């Protein structure tokens, strides 16, 4: 696992990734595109416009809503230019004007003078701030690159790990053939979102491509259709594929659940030995279904243990050796 620390994104990256998603349009051409956005928080510069800049968070994206625009409208041209220039002298990343408002001519002049991008949006300040903050959170959240395959099996995100060549891609391919969905193969980008949530996705380059040893690269989306892929999935179970080792004791009852930690998030951890003739694909489906049963409160291993203990506590000793007492004339 390799940690990925993103220290900044450029204004150009921000604009190209959000323009269509959030209906953001550009008022200033490509000015200020090389400036850096270094944190996910947004700032509304009302106090700075009024002259108080001691606590001005200039390193954040500046949002101009109705409050800022109405204050600027109350000033004459010279006062407005002075108030705006007070902001532009700082190394601000960019400005976004909300509610479909057209920037003042003074803003566009200062944008050219100080090389600062100015964007606009028809959305309200609250709505746009929510979307942009969510986007920026994704950019700056802790991430890691994991050598693994991630497949959505019955809605459960199963991460296959194991040494190179053990068969992770082949198992994933077999699951796709059975109707399950590939998220990423070979390299999974894990992003920690909130407490106890780890999202997995592929990279821009290898997205939904798979390398099958002896065959080469295949495009899962083109070969199996859009139903066979998804772009992201929460990681919920880690299955480690390993060559059978007779000296290792593997779990047989399921009463003791092993866990593993990825980026400080705990997951159920299953060591799955591979031997000739063992149907790993079907076992994986059972792992997913068993996880869902536990999620909804039913643990088969615990139920069996309780049933066994209940029988052992019975004092009469007349327990039948088979599962039923009477066949009820059913001779099939």
C-alpha positions in Angstrom: 0.0 0.0 0.0 1.3 3.4 -1.0 -0.1 6.6 0.6 -1.0 9.4 -1.7 -0.8 13.0 -0.3 -2.3 15.6 -2.5 -1.0 19.0 -1.3 -2.9 21.2 -3.8 -4.9 21.3 -7.0 -4.6 24.0 -9.7 -7.5 26.3 -10.5 -7.4 24.9 -14.0 -8.0 21.4 -12.7 -10.8 22.7 -10.4 -12.5 24.4 -13.3 -12.3 21.6 -15.9 -13.6 19.1 -13.4 -16.5 21.2 -12.0 -17.7 23.3 -15.0 -20.2 20.8 -16.3 -21.0 19.2 -13.0 -21.9 22.4 -11.2 -22.8 24.7 -14.1 -19.8 26.9 -13.5 -18.9 29.4 -16.2 -15.7 31.4 -16.8 -15.7 35.2 -16.9 -11.9 35.7 -17.1 -10.5 33.3 -19.8 -7.5 31.3 -18.7 -6.2 33.9 -16.2 -5.1 32.5 -12.9 -5.3 28.9 -14.0 -1.9 28.1 -12.5 -2.8 29.3 -9.1 -3.1 26.6 -6.4 -6.0 25.6 -4.2 -4.4 24.1 -1.0 -7.4 23.4 1.2 -11.0 22.2 0.9 -12.7 25.0 2.8 -14.4 27.9 1.2 -14.5 31.6 2.4 -16.9 34.4 2.1 -14.9 37.7 2.3 -17.5 40.1 3.7 -15.3 41.3 6.5 -12.3 41.6 4.2 -14.2 43.8 1.8 -15.2 46.0 4.7 -11.6 46.5 5.6 -10.9 43.9 8.3 -8.2 41.5 6.9 -6.4 40.4 10.1 -8.2 37.0 9.9 -8.7 36.9 6.1 -8.5 33.3 4.9 -7.1 34.3 1.5 -5.8 30.8 0.6 -9.3 29.5 0.1 -11.7 29.9 -2.8 -13.6 33.1 -2.3 -17.4 33.0 -2.7 -19.3 36.2 -3.5 -23.0 35.8 -2.7 -25.9 38.2 -2.3 -24.4 39.7 0.9 -21.1 40.6 -0.7 -22.6 41.9 -3.9 -25.2 44.1 -2.2 -22.4 45.6 0.0 -20.3 46.3 -3.1 -23.4 47.8 -4.8 -23.8 50.2 -1.9 -20.3 51.7 -2.7 -19.4 54.2 -5.4 -17.0 53.0 -8.1 -13.9 54.2 -6.4 -14.8 52.7 -3.0 -15.8 49.5 -4.7 -12.5 49.3 -6.6 -10.6 49.9 -3.3 -12.5 47.3 -1.4 -12.0 44.7 -4.2 -8.3 45.5 -4.7 -7.8 44.9 -1.0 -8.7 41.3 -1.7 -6.9 40.9 -5.0 -3.6 41.9 -3.5 -3.7 38.7 -1.5 -2.7 35.4 -3.2 -6.3 34.2 -3.5 -6.9 31.1 -5.7 -10.1 32.3 -7.5 -13.5 34.0 -7.0 -16.9 32.4 -7.7 -19.9 34.7 -8.0 -23.2 32.9 -7.2 -26.9 33.4 -7.9 -26.3 34.1 -11.6 -24.9 37.6 -10.8 -22.6 39.2 -13.4 -19.3 40.5 -11.9 -18.7 44.2 -11.6 -16.5 45.7 -14.4 -14.0 46.6 -11.6 -13.8 42.9 -10.7 -12.9 41.9 -14.3 -10.3 44.7 -14.5 -8.7 43.6 -11.3 -8.8 40.0 -12.5 -6.7 40.9 -15.5 -4.4 43.1 -13.5 -3.7 40.6 -10.7 -4.2 37.4 -12.8 -7.1 35.9 -10.8 -9.8 33.7 -12.2 -13.4 34.7 -11.8 -16.2 32.2 -12.2 -19.9 32.3 -11.9 -22.8 30.0 -11.2 -26.6 30.3 -11.4 -27.0 28.3 -8.2 -27.5 29.8 -4.7 -24.6 30.3 -2.4 -25.7 27.5 -0.1 -26.3 25.0 -2.8 -23.1 25.7 -4.7 -21.0 25.7 -1.5 -22.3 22.3 -0.6 -21.3 20.8 -4.0 -17.9 22.5 -4.2 -17.0 21.6 -0.6 -17.9 17.9 -1.3 -15.8 18.0 -4.5 -12.8 19.6 -2.7 -13.1 17.1 0.2 -12.7 14.3 -2.3 -9.5 15.9 -3.6 -7.8 16.4 -0.2 -9.0 13.3 1.7 -6.4 10.7 2.7 -5.8 8.3 -0.2 -3.7 5.1 -0.8 -2.8 3.0 -3.8 -3.4 -0.7 -3.1 -2.3 -3.6 -5.3 -5.6 -5.4 -5.4 -8.9 -6.0 -7.3 -12.2 -4.5 -6.1 -15.5 -6.1 -7.2 -19.1 -5.3 -6.2 -20.7 -8.7 -5.3 -24.4 -8.6 -4.5 -23.8 -5.0 -3.4 -20.9 -5.8 -1.1 -17.5 -4.3 -2.0 -15.0 -7.1 -1.8 -11.3 -6.3 -2.0 -9.1 -9.1 -3.3 -5.5 -9.0 -2.1 -2.6 -11.4 -2.4 0.8 -11.8 -4.0 1.2 -11.0 -7.7 0.0 -13.8 -10.0 -2.1 -15.6 -7.4 -5.3 -15.1 -9.5 -7.0 -11.9 -8.3 -7.9 -10.8 -11.8 -9.1 -14.2 -12.8 -11.4 -14.4 -9.8 -12.7 -10.9 -10.6 -13.2 -11.9 -14.3 -15.2 -15.0 -13.3 -17.4 -12.9 -11.0 -18.1 -10.4 -13.8 -19.1 -13.3 -16.0 -21.6 -14.3 -13.3 -23.2 -10.8 -13.3 -21.2 -8.9 -10.7 -19.5 -5.6 -11.3 -15.8 -4.6 -11.5 -14.7 -1.4 -9.8 -10.9 -1.7 -10.4 -8.3 -4.2 -11.1 -4.6 -4.3 -10.2 -4.5 -0.8 -8.7 -7.3 0.4 -6.4 -7.3 4.0 -5.1 -8.7 3.9 -1.6 -10.1 7.2 -0.2 -11.1 7.5 3.5 -14.4 9.4 3.7 -15.6 10.0 7.2 -15.3 7.7 10.2 -15.0 4.0 9.1 -15.7 4.5 5.4 -13.2 3.7 2.8 -14.2 4.2 -0.9 -12.4 2.4 -3.7 -12.1 3.4 -7.3 -9.8 2.8 -10.3 -7.1 5.1 -11.8 -7.7 7.3 -14.8 -5.4 5.2 -17.0 -6.4 1.6 -16.0 -10.1 2.3 -15.5 -12.0 -1.0 -16.1 -9.1 -2.6 -18.0 -7.9 -6.0 -16.8 -4.6 -7.8 -17.3 -5.1 -11.6 -17.7 -1.8 -13.4 -17.7 -1.4 -15.3 -20.9 -4.1 -13.3 -22.7 -3.2 -9.6 -22.1 -5.3 -6.5 -21.5 -9.1 -6.5 -22.0 -11.6 -3.8 -21.7 -14.4 -5.1 -19.3 -16.8 -2.3 -20.2 -16.6 -2.9 -23.9 -16.6 -6.7 -23.6 -19.4 -7.2 -21.0 -21.3 -3.9 -21.2 -22.1 -1.1 -18.8 -23.8 -3.5 -16.4 -20.4 -5.1 -15.6 -18.7 -2.0 -14.1 -19.1 0.7 -11.6 -16.8 3.7 -10.9 -16.6 3.5 -7.1 -17.7 1.3 -4.3 -17.3 1.2 -0.5 -14.8 -1.4 0.6 -16.5 -3.7 3.1 -14.7 -7.1 3.1 -11.0 -8.0 2.4 -10.3 -11.4 0.9 -6.7 -12.5 0.8 -6.0 -15.1 -1.8 -3.1 -17.4 -1.0 -1.7 -20.7 -2.1 -2.7 -23.5 0.2 -0.2 -24.1 2.9 -0.8 -27.4 4.9 1.1 -25.9 7.8 -1.4 -23.0 8.3 -4.6 -23.4 10.3 -7.4 -21.7 8.4 -10.8 -20.7 9.9 -13.3 -23.5 9.8 -16.2 -22.4 12.0 -16.3 -18.7 11.4 -16.8 -18.0 15.1 -13.6 -16.0 15.4 -13.7 -13.1 12.9 -10.3 -11.8 11.8 -9.9 -8.2 10.9 -7.4 -6.1 9.0 -6.8 -2.3 9.0 -6.4 -0.1 5.9 -5.9 3.5 6.6 -7.1 3.1 10.1 -10.4 1.5 9.0 -11.2 -2.0 10.2 -12.5 -4.7 7.8 -13.5 -8.3 8.1 -10.5 -10.3 6.8 -10.8 -13.7 5.2 -7.8 -15.8 4.2 -8.9 -17.9 1.3 -6.5 -20.8 0.4 -6.4 -21.8 -3.3 -6.2 -25.5 -4.2 -7.1 -27.2 -7.5 -10.8 -27.7 -8.0 -11.8 -25.1 -5.4 -14.5 -22.8 -6.7 -13.3 -19.4 -5.4 -16.0 -17.6 -7.3 -18.9 -19.4 -5.6 -17.2 -19.1 -2.2 -16.8 -15.3 -2.8 -20.6 -15.1 -3.5 -21.2 -16.9 -0.2 -18.8 -14.5 1.6 -20.9 -11.6 0.3 -24.2 -13.2 1.2 -22.9 -14.2 4.6 -21.7 -10.6 5.2 -25.2 -9.3 4.3 -26.8 -11.8 6.7 -24.5 -10.6 9.5 -25.3 -7.0 8.6 -29.0 -7.7 9.1 -28.4 -9.5 12.4 -28.1 -13.2 11.5 -24.9 -15.0 12.2 -25.1 -18.6 11.1 -22.0 -19.7 13.0 -23.3 -18.3 16.2 -26.7 -19.9 15.7 -25.1 -23.3 15.1 -23.0 -22.9 18.3 -26.1 -22.0 20.3 -28.0 -25.0 18.9 -25.0 -27.3 19.8 -24.7 -25.9 23.3 -28.4 -26.3 23.9 -28.3 -30.0 22.9 -25.3 -30.6 25.1 -27.1 -29.1 28.1 -30.1 -31.5 27.7 -29.9 -34.2 30.5 -32.1 -37.0 29.0 -29.5 -38.1 26.5 -32.2 -39.3 24.1 -31.4 -37.0 21.3 -32.1 -38.6 17.9 -29.0 -39.1 15.7 -30.7 -37.7 12.6 -32.3 -34.3 11.9 -36.0 -35.5 12.2 -37.9 -37.9 14.4 -40.5 -39.0 11.9 -40.6 -39.2 8.1 -44.4 -38.6 7.9 -44.8 -41.1 5.0 -42.5 -39.1 2.7 -40.6 -41.7 0.8 -39.1 -39.6 -2.0 
